[in-house]
Amino acid sequence: MASEGLESRSFSFQAPVISAVAVGVLFVVALAYVEFGPLSTHMLGHITTMNILAPLLAAGLGARGWLGPALASSAVLWSASFIQMVLLWAWHGQDVQDFAHASTAITLLLHAGLLIAALAFWCAVIVSAARPWQTILALLVSGKLACLLGALLVFSPRLLIHVAGAGHAAPGDGAISDQHLAGLLMLAACPLSYILAAIVLTARQISGLEQRHGAIRQDRSPIGG
């Protein structure tokens, strides 16, 4: 049983790392072929914070044994899920955008809050090996909410977010295209982050169930049969 728990937790380390690497590869390809505007660059920063930096930091903390059992509670998992999505959606409200761009210090403070919330979420994912299906559900819900924001940015016929002082981000065709690109980035990153991590964990659970079922059948088989 101890070895099984260790194996499951080790696999939980793998899920955030695999998802972060996948998002990182996407961004490298995008940077090579796509010209980013102010809002899409802003979105790159958010996704890098939440879906690359946070899961890698969480995996590093877990590998060093610095994640305590207190993080394994359902309350922590769902609170972190809720807070990070609220912060992400709030960031893309026009009032918060105006407030954030009023000062570099405010921008950095808001980014730090988003990083802390995302880090808490991925830490909870790693230590929740005892409740894998609940963790998978939290990943799927987070992915759906993030993708919904991306879809709004892509399919909106009007400018939803104006980045103050961003030159060509003033209302016009260029700003709309930049908004659509920002939404596409999020729609591409979500499946490679939350959904991929959920798939990795689900595959592990199915594999574990099959192994346990096979072991039970072997134990129950007649000797010499």
mmCIF file of the C-alpha atoms, coordinates in Angstrom:
data_MODEL
# 
_entry.id   MODEL 
# 
loop_
_atom_site.group_PDB 
_atom_site.id 
_atom_site.type_symbol 
_atom_site.label_atom_id 
_atom_site.label_alt_id 
_atom_site.label_comp_id 
_atom_site.label_asym_id 
_atom_site.label_entity_id 
_atom_site.label_seq_id 
_atom_site.pdbx_PDB_ins_code 
_atom_site.Cartn_x 
_atom_site.Cartn_y 
_atom_site.Cartn_z 
_atom_site.occupancy 
_atom_site.B_iso_or_equiv 
_atom_site.pdbx_formal_charge 
_atom_site.auth_seq_id 
_atom_site.auth_comp_id 
_atom_site.auth_asym_id 
_atom_site.auth_atom_id 
_atom_site.pdbx_PDB_model_num 
ATOM 1   C CA . MET A 1 1   ? 0.000   0.000   0.000   1.00 0.00 ? 1   MET A CA 1 
ATOM 2   C CA . ALA A 1 2   ? 2.831   2.401   0.794   1.00 0.00 ? 2   ALA A CA 1 
ATOM 3   C CA . SER A 1 3   ? 4.464   1.756   -2.551  1.00 0.00 ? 3   SER A CA 1 
ATOM 4   C CA . GLU A 1 4   ? 1.133   2.273   -4.327  1.00 0.00 ? 4   GLU A CA 1 
ATOM 5   C CA . GLY A 1 5   ? 0.623   5.644   -2.628  1.00 0.00 ? 5   GLY A CA 1 
ATOM 6   C CA . LEU A 1 6   ? 4.161   6.696   -3.493  1.00 0.00 ? 6   LEU A CA 1 
ATOM 7   C CA . GLU A 1 7   ? 3.653   5.686   -7.117  1.00 0.00 ? 7   GLU A CA 1 
ATOM 8   C CA . SER A 1 8   ? 0.376   7.603   -7.322  1.00 0.00 ? 8   SER A CA 1 
ATOM 9   C CA . ARG A 1 9   ? 1.925   10.719  -5.821  1.00 0.00 ? 9   ARG A CA 1 
ATOM 10  C CA . SER A 1 10  ? 4.917   10.446  -8.153  1.00 0.00 ? 10  SER A CA 1 
ATOM 11  C CA . PHE A 1 11  ? 2.514   10.328  -11.060 1.00 0.00 ? 11  PHE A CA 1 
ATOM 12  C CA . SER A 1 12  ? 0.793   13.431  -9.699  1.00 0.00 ? 12  SER A CA 1 
ATOM 13  C CA . PHE A 1 13  ? 4.136   15.191  -10.077 1.00 0.00 ? 13  PHE A CA 1 
ATOM 14  C CA . GLN A 1 14  ? 4.232   14.094  -13.694 1.00 0.00 ? 14  GLN A CA 1 
ATOM 15  C CA . ALA A 1 15  ? 0.797   15.490  -14.618 1.00 0.00 ? 15  ALA A CA 1 
ATOM 16  C CA . PRO A 1 16  ? 1.634   19.165  -13.882 1.00 0.00 ? 16  PRO A CA 1 
ATOM 17  C CA . VAL A 1 17  ? 5.082   18.834  -15.471 1.00 0.00 ? 17  VAL A CA 1 
ATOM 18  C CA . ILE A 1 18  ? 3.729   17.230  -18.657 1.00 0.00 ? 18  ILE A CA 1 
ATOM 19  C CA . SER A 1 19  ? 1.046   19.903  -18.983 1.00 0.00 ? 19  SER A CA 1 
ATOM 20  C CA . ALA A 1 20  ? 3.538   22.741  -18.364 1.00 0.00 ? 20  ALA A CA 1 
ATOM 21  C CA . VAL A 1 21  ? 5.954   21.381  -20.970 1.00 0.00 ? 21  VAL A CA 1 
ATOM 22  C CA . ALA A 1 22  ? 3.124   21.038  -23.512 1.00 0.00 ? 22  ALA A CA 1 
ATOM 23  C CA . VAL A 1 23  ? 2.073   24.665  -22.999 1.00 0.00 ? 23  VAL A CA 1 
ATOM 24  C CA . GLY A 1 24  ? 5.707   25.750  -23.192 1.00 0.00 ? 24  GLY A CA 1 
ATOM 25  C CA . VAL A 1 25  ? 6.180   24.008  -26.546 1.00 0.00 ? 25  VAL A CA 1 
ATOM 26  C CA . LEU A 1 26  ? 3.030   25.699  -27.853 1.00 0.00 ? 26  LEU A CA 1 
ATOM 27  C CA . PHE A 1 27  ? 4.355   29.097  -26.840 1.00 0.00 ? 27  PHE A CA 1 
ATOM 28  C CA . VAL A 1 28  ? 7.757   28.511  -28.428 1.00 0.00 ? 28  VAL A CA 1 
ATOM 29  C CA . VAL A 1 29  ? 6.049   27.657  -31.715 1.00 0.00 ? 29  VAL A CA 1 
ATOM 30  C CA . ALA A 1 30  ? 3.695   30.638  -31.421 1.00 0.00 ? 30  ALA A CA 1 
ATOM 31  C CA . LEU A 1 31  ? 6.540   33.054  -30.678 1.00 0.00 ? 31  LEU A CA 1 
ATOM 32  C CA . ALA A 1 32  ? 8.328   31.895  -33.807 1.00 0.00 ? 32  ALA A CA 1 
ATOM 33  C CA . TYR A 1 33  ? 5.389   32.427  -36.175 1.00 0.00 ? 33  TYR A CA 1 
ATOM 34  C CA . VAL A 1 34  ? 2.924   34.898  -34.630 1.00 0.00 ? 34  VAL A CA 1 
ATOM 35  C CA . GLU A 1 35  ? 3.165   38.642  -34.109 1.00 0.00 ? 35  GLU A CA 1 
ATOM 36  C CA . PHE A 1 36  ? 1.656   39.539  -30.733 1.00 0.00 ? 36  PHE A CA 1 
ATOM 37  C CA . GLY A 1 37  ? -0.168  42.708  -29.782 1.00 0.00 ? 37  GLY A CA 1 
ATOM 38  C CA . PRO A 1 38  ? -0.482  44.205  -26.292 1.00 0.00 ? 38  PRO A CA 1 
ATOM 39  C CA . LEU A 1 39  ? -3.463  42.132  -25.168 1.00 0.00 ? 39  LEU A CA 1 
ATOM 40  C CA . SER A 1 40  ? -2.144  38.845  -26.562 1.00 0.00 ? 40  SER A CA 1 
ATOM 41  C CA . THR A 1 41  ? 1.226   39.593  -24.935 1.00 0.00 ? 41  THR A CA 1 
ATOM 42  C CA . HIS A 1 42  ? -0.647  40.240  -21.700 1.00 0.00 ? 42  HIS A CA 1 
ATOM 43  C CA . MET A 1 43  ? -2.398  36.884  -22.109 1.00 0.00 ? 43  MET A CA 1 
ATOM 44  C CA . LEU A 1 44  ? 0.948   35.182  -22.679 1.00 0.00 ? 44  LEU A CA 1 
ATOM 45  C CA . GLY A 1 45  ? 2.030   36.469  -19.298 1.00 0.00 ? 45  GLY A CA 1 
ATOM 46  C CA . HIS A 1 46  ? -1.054  35.118  -17.566 1.00 0.00 ? 46  HIS A CA 1 
ATOM 47  C CA . ILE A 1 47  ? -0.815  31.688  -19.146 1.00 0.00 ? 47  ILE A CA 1 
ATOM 48  C CA . THR A 1 48  ? 2.913   31.506  -18.435 1.00 0.00 ? 48  THR A CA 1 
ATOM 49  C CA . THR A 1 49  ? 2.202   32.336  -14.796 1.00 0.00 ? 49  THR A CA 1 
ATOM 50  C CA . MET A 1 50  ? -0.707  29.937  -14.309 1.00 0.00 ? 50  MET A CA 1 
ATOM 51  C CA . ASN A 1 51  ? 0.080   27.061  -16.655 1.00 0.00 ? 51  ASN A CA 1 
ATOM 52  C CA . ILE A 1 52  ? 3.875   26.907  -16.902 1.00 0.00 ? 52  ILE A CA 1 
ATOM 53  C CA . LEU A 1 53  ? 5.529   28.559  -13.912 1.00 0.00 ? 53  LEU A CA 1 
ATOM 54  C CA . ALA A 1 54  ? 2.992   27.557  -11.231 1.00 0.00 ? 54  ALA A CA 1 
ATOM 55  C CA . PRO A 1 55  ? 2.821   23.811  -12.068 1.00 0.00 ? 55  PRO A CA 1 
ATOM 56  C CA . LEU A 1 56  ? 6.615   23.555  -12.403 1.00 0.00 ? 56  LEU A CA 1 
ATOM 57  C CA . LEU A 1 57  ? 7.121   25.315  -9.065  1.00 0.00 ? 57  LEU A CA 1 
ATOM 58  C CA . ALA A 1 58  ? 4.533   23.045  -7.452  1.00 0.00 ? 58  ALA A CA 1 
ATOM 59  C CA . ALA A 1 59  ? 6.243   19.944  -8.843  1.00 0.00 ? 59  ALA A CA 1 
ATOM 60  C CA . GLY A 1 60  ? 9.586   21.209  -7.557  1.00 0.00 ? 60  GLY A CA 1 
ATOM 61  C CA . LEU A 1 61  ? 8.178   21.840  -4.090  1.00 0.00 ? 61  LEU A CA 1 
ATOM 62  C CA . GLY A 1 62  ? 6.562   18.413  -4.067  1.00 0.00 ? 62  GLY A CA 1 
ATOM 63  C CA . ALA A 1 63  ? 9.727   16.653  -5.206  1.00 0.00 ? 63  ALA A CA 1 
ATOM 64  C CA . ARG A 1 64  ? 11.577  18.241  -2.289  1.00 0.00 ? 64  ARG A CA 1 
ATOM 65  C CA . GLY A 1 65  ? 8.904   17.084  0.146   1.00 0.00 ? 65  GLY A CA 1 
ATOM 66  C CA . TRP A 1 66  ? 7.844   20.623  1.028   1.00 0.00 ? 66  TRP A CA 1 
ATOM 67  C CA . LEU A 1 67  ? 4.119   20.095  0.475   1.00 0.00 ? 67  LEU A CA 1 
ATOM 68  C CA . GLY A 1 68  ? 2.384   19.264  3.729   1.00 0.00 ? 68  GLY A CA 1 
ATOM 69  C CA . PRO A 1 69  ? -0.690  17.036  4.156   1.00 0.00 ? 69  PRO A CA 1 
ATOM 70  C CA . ALA A 1 70  ? -2.812  20.089  5.010   1.00 0.00 ? 70  ALA A CA 1 
ATOM 71  C CA . LEU A 1 71  ? -2.902  20.905  1.283   1.00 0.00 ? 71  LEU A CA 1 
ATOM 72  C CA . ALA A 1 72  ? -4.577  17.557  0.557   1.00 0.00 ? 72  ALA A CA 1 
ATOM 73  C CA . SER A 1 73  ? -7.980  18.687  1.848   1.00 0.00 ? 73  SER A CA 1 
ATOM 74  C CA . SER A 1 74  ? -10.950 19.163  -0.472  1.00 0.00 ? 74  SER A CA 1 
ATOM 75  C CA . ALA A 1 75  ? -11.394 22.675  0.893   1.00 0.00 ? 75  ALA A CA 1 
ATOM 76  C CA . VAL A 1 76  ? -7.921  23.710  -0.272  1.00 0.00 ? 76  VAL A CA 1 
ATOM 77  C CA . LEU A 1 77  ? -8.365  22.144  -3.724  1.00 0.00 ? 77  LEU A CA 1 
ATOM 78  C CA . TRP A 1 78  ? -11.711 23.776  -4.456  1.00 0.00 ? 78  TRP A CA 1 
ATOM 79  C CA . SER A 1 79  ? -10.856 27.081  -2.780  1.00 0.00 ? 79  SER A CA 1 
ATOM 80  C CA . ALA A 1 80  ? -7.707  27.364  -4.899  1.00 0.00 ? 80  ALA A CA 1 
ATOM 81  C CA . SER A 1 81  ? -9.672  26.402  -8.014  1.00 0.00 ? 81  SER A CA 1 
ATOM 82  C CA . PHE A 1 82  ? -12.283 29.057  -7.307  1.00 0.00 ? 82  PHE A CA 1 
ATOM 83  C CA . ILE A 1 83  ? -9.830  31.812  -6.380  1.00 0.00 ? 83  ILE A CA 1 
ATOM 84  C CA . GLN A 1 84  ? -7.575  31.363  -9.407  1.00 0.00 ? 84  GLN A CA 1 
ATOM 85  C CA . MET A 1 85  ? -10.523 31.437  -11.811 1.00 0.00 ? 85  MET A CA 1 
ATOM 86  C CA . VAL A 1 86  ? -12.040 34.498  -10.114 1.00 0.00 ? 86  VAL A CA 1 
ATOM 87  C CA . LEU A 1 87  ? -8.692  36.293  -10.373 1.00 0.00 ? 87  LEU A CA 1 
ATOM 88  C CA . LEU A 1 88  ? -8.266  35.281  -14.024 1.00 0.00 ? 88  LEU A CA 1 
ATOM 89  C CA . TRP A 1 89  ? -11.718 36.529  -15.000 1.00 0.00 ? 89  TRP A CA 1 
ATOM 90  C CA . ALA A 1 90  ? -11.371 39.681  -12.896 1.00 0.00 ? 90  ALA A CA 1 
ATOM 91  C CA . TRP A 1 91  ? -8.016  40.458  -14.553 1.00 0.00 ? 91  TRP A CA 1 
ATOM 92  C CA . HIS A 1 92  ? -9.814  40.697  -17.899 1.00 0.00 ? 92  HIS A CA 1 
ATOM 93  C CA . GLY A 1 93  ? -12.432 43.155  -16.756 1.00 0.00 ? 93  GLY A CA 1 
ATOM 94  C CA . GLN A 1 94  ? -11.892 46.664  -18.120 1.00 0.00 ? 94  GLN A CA 1 
ATOM 95  C CA . ASP A 1 95  ? -11.894 48.316  -14.681 1.00 0.00 ? 95  ASP A CA 1 
ATOM 96  C CA . VAL A 1 96  ? -9.186  45.964  -13.393 1.00 0.00 ? 96  VAL A CA 1 
ATOM 97  C CA . GLN A 1 97  ? -7.182  46.436  -16.587 1.00 0.00 ? 97  GLN A CA 1 
ATOM 98  C CA . ASP A 1 98  ? -7.251  50.209  -16.132 1.00 0.00 ? 98  ASP A CA 1 
ATOM 99  C CA . PHE A 1 99  ? -6.303  49.844  -12.459 1.00 0.00 ? 99  PHE A CA 1 
ATOM 100 C CA . ALA A 1 100 ? -3.469  47.424  -13.215 1.00 0.00 ? 100 ALA A CA 1 
ATOM 101 C CA . HIS A 1 101 ? -1.897  49.582  -15.904 1.00 0.00 ? 101 HIS A CA 1 
ATOM 102 C CA . ALA A 1 102 ? -1.978  52.670  -13.715 1.00 0.00 ? 102 ALA A CA 1 
ATOM 103 C CA . SER A 1 103 ? 1.180   51.500  -11.975 1.00 0.00 ? 103 SER A CA 1 
ATOM 104 C CA . THR A 1 104 ? 3.905   48.899  -12.550 1.00 0.00 ? 104 THR A CA 1 
ATOM 105 C CA . ALA A 1 105 ? 3.799   48.033  -8.851  1.00 0.00 ? 105 ALA A CA 1 
ATOM 106 C CA . ILE A 1 106 ? 0.068   47.297  -9.036  1.00 0.00 ? 106 ILE A CA 1 
ATOM 107 C CA . THR A 1 107 ? 0.597   45.144  -12.125 1.00 0.00 ? 107 THR A CA 1 
ATOM 108 C CA . LEU A 1 108 ? 3.307   43.129  -10.381 1.00 0.00 ? 108 LEU A CA 1 
ATOM 109 C CA . LEU A 1 109 ? 1.140   42.768  -7.263  1.00 0.00 ? 109 LEU A CA 1 
ATOM 110 C CA . LEU A 1 110 ? -1.782  41.422  -9.268  1.00 0.00 ? 110 LEU A CA 1 
ATOM 111 C CA . HIS A 1 111 ? 0.492   39.025  -11.146 1.00 0.00 ? 111 HIS A CA 1 
ATOM 112 C CA . ALA A 1 112 ? 1.896   37.823  -7.808  1.00 0.00 ? 112 ALA A CA 1 
ATOM 113 C CA . GLY A 1 113 ? -1.628  37.162  -6.524  1.00 0.00 ? 113 GLY A CA 1 
ATOM 114 C CA . LEU A 1 114 ? -2.444  35.143  -9.636  1.00 0.00 ? 114 LEU A CA 1 
ATOM 115 C CA . LEU A 1 115 ? 0.785   33.159  -9.276  1.00 0.00 ? 115 LEU A CA 1 
ATOM 116 C CA . ILE A 1 116 ? 0.106   32.374  -5.611  1.00 0.00 ? 116 ILE A CA 1 
ATOM 117 C CA . ALA A 1 117 ? -3.452  31.209  -6.367  1.00 0.00 ? 117 ALA A CA 1 
ATOM 118 C CA . ALA A 1 118 ? -2.296  29.047  -9.289  1.00 0.00 ? 118 ALA A CA 1 
ATOM 119 C CA . LEU A 1 119 ? 0.593   27.648  -7.239  1.00 0.00 ? 119 LEU A CA 1 
ATOM 120 C CA . ALA A 1 120 ? -1.805  26.684  -4.446  1.00 0.00 ? 120 ALA A CA 1 
ATOM 121 C CA . PHE A 1 121 ? -4.041  24.959  -7.000  1.00 0.00 ? 121 PHE A CA 1 
ATOM 122 C CA . TRP A 1 122 ? -1.246  22.882  -8.560  1.00 0.00 ? 122 TRP A CA 1 
ATOM 123 C CA . CYS A 1 123 ? 0.165   22.018  -5.129  1.00 0.00 ? 123 CYS A CA 1 
ATOM 124 C CA . ALA A 1 124 ? -3.280  20.738  -4.151  1.00 0.00 ? 124 ALA A CA 1 
ATOM 125 C CA . VAL A 1 125 ? -3.420  18.701  -7.368  1.00 0.00 ? 125 VAL A CA 1 
ATOM 126 C CA . ILE A 1 126 ? -0.089  17.070  -6.526  1.00 0.00 ? 126 ILE A CA 1 
ATOM 127 C CA . VAL A 1 127 ? -0.932  16.114  -2.942  1.00 0.00 ? 127 VAL A CA 1 
ATOM 128 C CA . SER A 1 128 ? -4.503  14.957  -3.678  1.00 0.00 ? 128 SER A CA 1 
ATOM 129 C CA . ALA A 1 129 ? -3.478  11.444  -4.723  1.00 0.00 ? 129 ALA A CA 1 
ATOM 130 C CA . ALA A 1 130 ? -5.969  10.004  -2.227  1.00 0.00 ? 130 ALA A CA 1 
ATOM 131 C CA . ARG A 1 131 ? -8.870  11.672  -4.093  1.00 0.00 ? 131 ARG A CA 1 
ATOM 132 C CA . PRO A 1 132 ? -7.872  11.409  -7.761  1.00 0.00 ? 132 PRO A CA 1 
ATOM 133 C CA . TRP A 1 133 ? -11.358 11.706  -9.232  1.00 0.00 ? 133 TRP A CA 1 
ATOM 134 C CA . GLN A 1 134 ? -12.069 14.893  -7.289  1.00 0.00 ? 134 GLN A CA 1 
ATOM 135 C CA . THR A 1 135 ? -8.766  16.322  -8.498  1.00 0.00 ? 135 THR A CA 1 
ATOM 136 C CA . ILE A 1 136 ? -9.627  15.393  -12.081 1.00 0.00 ? 136 ILE A CA 1 
ATOM 137 C CA . LEU A 1 137 ? -12.995 17.141  -11.715 1.00 0.00 ? 137 LEU A CA 1 
ATOM 138 C CA . ALA A 1 138 ? -11.296 20.290  -10.370 1.00 0.00 ? 138 ALA A CA 1 
ATOM 139 C CA . LEU A 1 139 ? -8.934  20.295  -13.364 1.00 0.00 ? 139 LEU A CA 1 
ATOM 140 C CA . LEU A 1 140 ? -11.819 19.897  -15.815 1.00 0.00 ? 140 LEU A CA 1 
ATOM 141 C CA . VAL A 1 141 ? -13.877 22.657  -14.191 1.00 0.00 ? 141 VAL A CA 1 
ATOM 142 C CA . SER A 1 142 ? -10.882 25.010  -14.197 1.00 0.00 ? 142 SER A CA 1 
ATOM 143 C CA . GLY A 1 143 ? -10.200 24.193  -17.828 1.00 0.00 ? 143 GLY A CA 1 
ATOM 144 C CA . LYS A 1 144 ? -13.810 24.814  -18.832 1.00 0.00 ? 144 LYS A CA 1 
ATOM 145 C CA . LEU A 1 145 ? -13.932 28.206  -17.109 1.00 0.00 ? 145 LEU A CA 1 
ATOM 146 C CA . ALA A 1 146 ? -10.631 29.305  -18.632 1.00 0.00 ? 146 ALA A CA 1 
ATOM 147 C CA . CYS A 1 147 ? -11.720 28.115  -22.085 1.00 0.00 ? 147 CYS A CA 1 
ATOM 148 C CA . LEU A 1 148 ? -14.998 29.996  -21.709 1.00 0.00 ? 148 LEU A CA 1 
ATOM 149 C CA . LEU A 1 149 ? -13.092 33.235  -21.198 1.00 0.00 ? 149 LEU A CA 1 
ATOM 150 C CA . GLY A 1 150 ? -10.995 32.469  -24.262 1.00 0.00 ? 150 GLY A CA 1 
ATOM 151 C CA . ALA A 1 151 ? -14.118 31.757  -26.319 1.00 0.00 ? 151 ALA A CA 1 
ATOM 152 C CA . LEU A 1 152 ? -15.652 35.089  -25.307 1.00 0.00 ? 152 LEU A CA 1 
ATOM 153 C CA . LEU A 1 153 ? -12.535 36.921  -26.478 1.00 0.00 ? 153 LEU A CA 1 
ATOM 154 C CA . VAL A 1 154 ? -12.452 35.000  -29.776 1.00 0.00 ? 154 VAL A CA 1 
ATOM 155 C CA . PHE A 1 155 ? -16.107 35.218  -30.774 1.00 0.00 ? 155 PHE A CA 1 
ATOM 156 C CA . SER A 1 156 ? -17.024 38.662  -29.461 1.00 0.00 ? 156 SER A CA 1 
ATOM 157 C CA . PRO A 1 157 ? -17.811 40.977  -32.410 1.00 0.00 ? 157 PRO A CA 1 
ATOM 158 C CA . ARG A 1 158 ? -16.716 44.019  -30.387 1.00 0.00 ? 158 ARG A CA 1 
ATOM 159 C CA . LEU A 1 159 ? -13.721 44.991  -28.302 1.00 0.00 ? 159 LEU A CA 1 
ATOM 160 C CA . LEU A 1 160 ? -14.145 43.735  -24.732 1.00 0.00 ? 160 LEU A CA 1 
ATOM 161 C CA . ILE A 1 161 ? -10.786 44.830  -23.334 1.00 0.00 ? 161 ILE A CA 1 
ATOM 162 C CA . HIS A 1 162 ? -8.830  47.950  -24.184 1.00 0.00 ? 162 HIS A CA 1 
ATOM 163 C CA . VAL A 1 163 ? -5.260  47.960  -22.868 1.00 0.00 ? 163 VAL A CA 1 
ATOM 164 C CA . ALA A 1 164 ? -4.607  51.550  -21.858 1.00 0.00 ? 164 ALA A CA 1 
ATOM 165 C CA . GLY A 1 165 ? -1.640  53.258  -23.468 1.00 0.00 ? 165 GLY A CA 1 
ATOM 166 C CA . ALA A 1 166 ? -0.965  50.360  -25.820 1.00 0.00 ? 166 ALA A CA 1 
ATOM 167 C CA . GLY A 1 167 ? -0.710  52.272  -29.094 1.00 0.00 ? 167 GLY A CA 1 
ATOM 168 C CA . HIS A 1 168 ? -2.418  50.184  -31.752 1.00 0.00 ? 168 HIS A CA 1 
ATOM 169 C CA . ALA A 1 169 ? -4.634  48.636  -29.078 1.00 0.00 ? 169 ALA A CA 1 
ATOM 170 C CA . ALA A 1 170 ? -6.952  51.618  -29.477 1.00 0.00 ? 170 ALA A CA 1 
ATOM 171 C CA . PRO A 1 171 ? -10.410 50.552  -30.703 1.00 0.00 ? 171 PRO A CA 1 
ATOM 172 C CA . GLY A 1 172 ? -10.168 49.312  -34.281 1.00 0.00 ? 172 GLY A CA 1 
ATOM 173 C CA . ASP A 1 173 ? -9.500  46.276  -36.431 1.00 0.00 ? 173 ASP A CA 1 
ATOM 174 C CA . GLY A 1 174 ? -6.001  45.822  -34.989 1.00 0.00 ? 174 GLY A CA 1 
ATOM 175 C CA . ALA A 1 175 ? -7.315  45.711  -31.424 1.00 0.00 ? 175 ALA A CA 1 
ATOM 176 C CA . ILE A 1 176 ? -10.082 43.245  -32.314 1.00 0.00 ? 176 ILE A CA 1 
ATOM 177 C CA . SER A 1 177 ? -7.571  40.954  -34.036 1.00 0.00 ? 177 SER A CA 1 
ATOM 178 C CA . ASP A 1 178 ? -5.317  41.166  -30.994 1.00 0.00 ? 178 ASP A CA 1 
ATOM 179 C CA . GLN A 1 179 ? -8.251  40.287  -28.732 1.00 0.00 ? 179 GLN A CA 1 
ATOM 180 C CA . HIS A 1 180 ? -9.088  37.287  -30.924 1.00 0.00 ? 180 HIS A CA 1 
ATOM 181 C CA . LEU A 1 181 ? -5.455  36.156  -30.781 1.00 0.00 ? 181 LEU A CA 1 
ATOM 182 C CA . ALA A 1 182 ? -5.470  36.466  -26.985 1.00 0.00 ? 182 ALA A CA 1 
ATOM 183 C CA . GLY A 1 183 ? -8.566  34.267  -26.841 1.00 0.00 ? 183 GLY A CA 1 
ATOM 184 C CA . LEU A 1 184 ? -7.036  31.725  -29.224 1.00 0.00 ? 184 LEU A CA 1 
ATOM 185 C CA . LEU A 1 185 ? -3.970  31.494  -26.992 1.00 0.00 ? 185 LEU A CA 1 
ATOM 186 C CA . MET A 1 186 ? -6.165  30.659  -24.038 1.00 0.00 ? 186 MET A CA 1 
ATOM 187 C CA . LEU A 1 187 ? -8.249  28.172  -26.033 1.00 0.00 ? 187 LEU A CA 1 
ATOM 188 C CA . ALA A 1 188 ? -5.034  26.425  -27.114 1.00 0.00 ? 188 ALA A CA 1 
ATOM 189 C CA . ALA A 1 189 ? -3.396  26.488  -23.682 1.00 0.00 ? 189 ALA A CA 1 
ATOM 190 C CA . CYS A 1 190 ? -6.376  25.204  -21.663 1.00 0.00 ? 190 CYS A CA 1 
ATOM 191 C CA . PRO A 1 191 ? -6.545  21.716  -23.219 1.00 0.00 ? 191 PRO A CA 1 
ATOM 192 C CA . LEU A 1 192 ? -2.755  21.412  -22.993 1.00 0.00 ? 192 LEU A CA 1 
ATOM 193 C CA . SER A 1 193 ? -2.788  22.396  -19.325 1.00 0.00 ? 193 SER A CA 1 
ATOM 194 C CA . TYR A 1 194 ? -5.824  21.485  -17.226 1.00 0.00 ? 194 TYR A CA 1 
ATOM 195 C CA . ILE A 1 195 ? -7.367  18.984  -19.633 1.00 0.00 ? 195 ILE A CA 1 
ATOM 196 C CA . LEU A 1 196 ? -4.089  17.206  -20.407 1.00 0.00 ? 196 LEU A CA 1 
ATOM 197 C CA . ALA A 1 197 ? -3.266  16.959  -16.695 1.00 0.00 ? 197 ALA A CA 1 
ATOM 198 C CA . ALA A 1 198 ? -6.739  15.489  -16.088 1.00 0.00 ? 198 ALA A CA 1 
ATOM 199 C CA . ILE A 1 199 ? -6.225  12.980  -18.913 1.00 0.00 ? 199 ILE A CA 1 
ATOM 200 C CA . VAL A 1 200 ? -2.863  11.936  -17.480 1.00 0.00 ? 200 VAL A CA 1 
ATOM 201 C CA . LEU A 1 201 ? -4.380  11.384  -14.035 1.00 0.00 ? 201 LEU A CA 1 
ATOM 202 C CA . THR A 1 202 ? -7.380  9.544   -15.501 1.00 0.00 ? 202 THR A CA 1 
ATOM 203 C CA . ALA A 1 203 ? -5.131  7.226   -17.512 1.00 0.00 ? 203 ALA A CA 1 
ATOM 204 C CA . ARG A 1 204 ? -3.184  6.443   -14.367 1.00 0.00 ? 204 ARG A CA 1 
ATOM 205 C CA . GLN A 1 205 ? -6.318  5.637   -12.403 1.00 0.00 ? 205 GLN A CA 1 
ATOM 206 C CA . ILE A 1 206 ? -7.669  3.370   -15.142 1.00 0.00 ? 206 ILE A CA 1 
ATOM 207 C CA . SER A 1 207 ? -4.323  1.603   -15.356 1.00 0.00 ? 207 SER A CA 1 
ATOM 208 C CA . GLY A 1 208 ? -4.290  1.163   -11.580 1.00 0.00 ? 208 GLY A CA 1 
ATOM 209 C CA . LEU A 1 209 ? -7.816  -0.239  -11.569 1.00 0.00 ? 209 LEU A CA 1 
ATOM 210 C CA . GLU A 1 210 ? -6.898  -2.725  -14.295 1.00 0.00 ? 210 GLU A CA 1 
ATOM 211 C CA . GLN A 1 211 ? -3.803  -3.839  -12.410 1.00 0.00 ? 211 GLN A CA 1 
ATOM 212 C CA . ARG A 1 212 ? -5.735  -4.325  -9.166  1.00 0.00 ? 212 ARG A CA 1 
ATOM 213 C CA . HIS A 1 213 ? -8.508  -6.193  -11.001 1.00 0.00 ? 213 HIS A CA 1 
ATOM 214 C CA . GLY A 1 214 ? -5.926  -8.457  -12.624 1.00 0.00 ? 214 GLY A CA 1 
ATOM 215 C CA . ALA A 1 215 ? -4.267  -9.132  -9.272  1.00 0.00 ? 215 ALA A CA 1 
ATOM 216 C CA . ILE A 1 216 ? -7.617  -10.017 -7.681  1.00 0.00 ? 216 ILE A CA 1 
ATOM 217 C CA . ARG A 1 217 ? -8.475  -12.421 -10.519 1.00 0.00 ? 217 ARG A CA 1 
ATOM 218 C CA . GLN A 1 218 ? -5.064  -14.053 -10.195 1.00 0.00 ? 218 GLN A CA 1 
ATOM 219 C CA . ASP A 1 219 ? -5.485  -14.476 -6.433  1.00 0.00 ? 219 ASP A CA 1 
ATOM 220 C CA . ARG A 1 220 ? -8.914  -16.047 -6.887  1.00 0.00 ? 220 ARG A CA 1 
ATOM 221 C CA . SER A 1 221 ? -7.868  -18.451 -9.658  1.00 0.00 ? 221 SER A CA 1 
ATOM 222 C CA . PRO A 1 222 ? -7.706  -22.129 -8.580  1.00 0.00 ? 222 PRO A CA 1 
ATOM 223 C CA . ILE A 1 223 ? -4.228  -23.398 -7.812  1.00 0.00 ? 223 ILE A CA 1 
ATOM 224 C CA . GLY A 1 224 ? -2.923  -25.391 -10.700 1.00 0.00 ? 224 GLY A CA 1 
ATOM 225 C CA . GLY A 1 225 ? -5.870  -24.257 -12.852 1.00 0.00 ? 225 GLY A CA 1 
# 
